[in-house]
């Protein structure tokens, strides 16, 4: 079961329709808005709501325990990174480590991670 706890969140502006991106990694673009994080890239946090258009409020968890959608099988205790869609995947060499899985899961399942970026794998 995925859960959130001791979470720090901020409200930022969505850069596009993110209604299908709740519980995905997001990054701040050059325009100051948040968009899905790219493959192996740094993220500012995990989207907690589902803003349906650019300019809407995007609640982003920037620290603590948070739920996120797995983009493949992720084991509890694994370092996680973003895939090309912004899902959590097991970090591979060269990926920015965005946190640690607290619960494991398979592709498409919601898991819990500690969001804590800390360098590359």
Rosetta blueprint (number, residue, H / E / L):
1 X L
2 X L
3 X L
4 X L
5 X E
6 X E
7 X E
8 X E
9 X E
10 X E
11 X E
12 X E
13 X E
14 X E
15 X L
16 X L
17 X L
18 X L
19 X L
20 X L
21 X L
22 X L
23 X L
24 X L
25 X E
26 X E
27 X E
28 X E
29 X L
30 X L
31 X L
32 X L
33 X L
34 X E
35 X E
36 X E
37 X L
38 X L
39 X L
40 X L
41 X L
42 X L
43 X L
44 X L
45 X E
46 X E
47 X E
48 X L
49 X L
50 X L
51 X L
52 X L
53 X L
54 X L
55 X L
56 X L
57 X E
58 X E
59 X E
60 X E
61 X E
62 X E
63 X E
64 X E
65 X E
66 X E
67 X E
68 X E
69 X E
70 X E
71 X L
72 X L
73 X L
74 X E
75 X L
76 X L
77 X L
78 X L
79 X E
80 X E
81 X E
82 X E
83 X L
84 X L
85 X L
86 X L
87 X L
88 X E
89 X E
90 X E
91 X L
92 X L
93 X L
94 X L
95 X L
96 X E
97 X L
98 X L
99 X E
100 X E
101 X E
102 X L
103 X L
104 X L
105 X E
106 X L
107 X L
108 X L
109 X L
110 X E
111 X E
112 X E
113 X E
114 X E
115 X E
116 X L
117 X L
118 X L
119 X L
120 X E
121 X L
